[in-house]
Amino acid sequence: MLDVSKIREDFPILSKKVYDGQPLIWLDSAATSQKPRSVIQSIVDYYEGFNANVHRGVHALSIESTAAFEDARQKVADFIGAESSECIIWTRNTTESINLVAHTWAQENIHAGDEILVTALEHHSNLVPWQKVARDKKATLRIIPLAKDQSLDLSEIDTLINPRTKLVAMVQKSNSIGTTNPVKELAAKARAVGAAVLVDGAQSVPHMPVDVADIDCDFLAFSGHKMLGPTGIGVLYVKHDILERMEPFLRGGDMVLEVSYEDASWNSLPWRFEAGTPNMAGAIGMGAAIDYLNGLGMENVRDHDIQLTKHALDSFKELEEELEIYGPKDPALRSGVVSFHHPDVHPHDLGTVLDRRGIAIRTGHHCTMPLVRSLGVPATARASFYLYNTNEEVDALLDGIKEALRYFGNGAGTAG
Amino acid sequence: MYDLQELYQEVVMDHNRSPRNFRKLGNANRSAEGFNPLCGDQITLYLEVDDDDKIKDIGFQAGGCAISKASASMMTDVVKGVSVKEAEHIFNNFRQMITQEDYDAEILGDAEILSGVSQYPARIKCAVLSWHTLKSALDGADTQRITTE
């Protein structure tokens, strides 16, 4: 159990008031999470105390910054159960991590006639790069479809995963509707036909225990800013024996061992994949975020998400006849996100009504255009939860929705 | 309910519930599509422009929020029957109103009521979508596809 009122004291922004004194209710953590004081302070400490480029200087500050930077890398490795910190590559975000795989590993390993398999739940970041790879390589992009409740329809999975499949790239937890996918089971099926496995962990790593050894995936991509860390820092985990054989992505400083005018040899892992000055402050901030999450325990973070989701689904039953809620109903198969649509009020109008009550939600397609289109609506409203949210905030959301329905609902139209 | 009433005034709600000129035009000779990928608003605009460059008839089909639908309805109402040149003048005035520049309220009809949208930066795109679609339809002789992104 999380002590949420104590946790909330660690997040300065949560005491902010918006408009005419409405307390901020942050239900948009799937877009970006808020940051605890310890993360903010770690960045201040870095800039005030030991700002220096890493891996370069002989001086005291560079030694200190390098140690902190590499210490953060080790924290990430431990957090996701990686075999070594050599498997952790710093990127800007999940999108860059996935693109890195598309620009390196995929170039060598996807050939004409091969198949790349994704799910119908993918964020654009785990769909658009594979569209390009498939087009360039004359490979085929295949999609695991959805069942009625927007979980994956696995009835044809043994046809979809076949000897032509070279990569299964799948989201572990849908940012759009919250479905949690059985990535471990799907990874095992991919393994059986010799396909590589990439997991988009942008929403799962911040919200539940994720262990790359347990899933047995080759790649795991995630971002710092959705897990209490700063923006501009992300991670790509690559299984060691694959990383050893991968060509560098960006070329330049720090990723080289020896350079002549004609040629260059590569630095050892993982620095081979980190050309140029990296985001030192970001990495250190992400390390502080992991410390914070470890202090709470990821099982507890997950359970809190599930409890809030359950409370939301139970409360929303009141509006069930009119309100369409997407995703599986079992909180064990979905959590952290409640995405919904009401025929009488467009999500954008709902978002504005809630906003004026201090409640921040996301409206639109959530970077999952094909998915939202398949739901048969132009957009959905999405509330997303994290470790600092409370049942009272979920209740305030419900009150706000009811107010919007009074305002926009059938036959209404005057200010309620 | 705070200051929401300024945004969602009765006139806006009325245009949203019963949009004017909400139909496909059989004999349109200009048309354009507008799309706001961020929120999924979309509009198809049909115009019949006669030989004297007058907008003889106008119609639209749209899916979107109350602001985008009401704005489209108001827009079609105010440009129906005017010359292409006059419609462009009205378009410019609407744009100036939304960007908080000087504008002539008299010629905007019901659409003047959307002046409050300028206080809602996140909603400006909803209000201007149909107007940019109109501009696109007037500029091009054939079907145009525009976006406010």
Interface residues (C-beta under 8 A of the other chain):
Chain A: Y19 D20 H346 P347 H348 D349 G351 T352 V353 D355 R356 R357 T363 G364 H365 M369 V372 V377 P378 A379 E403 Y407 F408 G413 T414 A415 G416
Chain B: M1 Y2 D3 L4 Q5 L7 Y8 E10 M13 D14 R17 P37 L38 C39 G40 D41 Q42 G63 G64 C65 A66 I67 Y120 A122 R123 C126
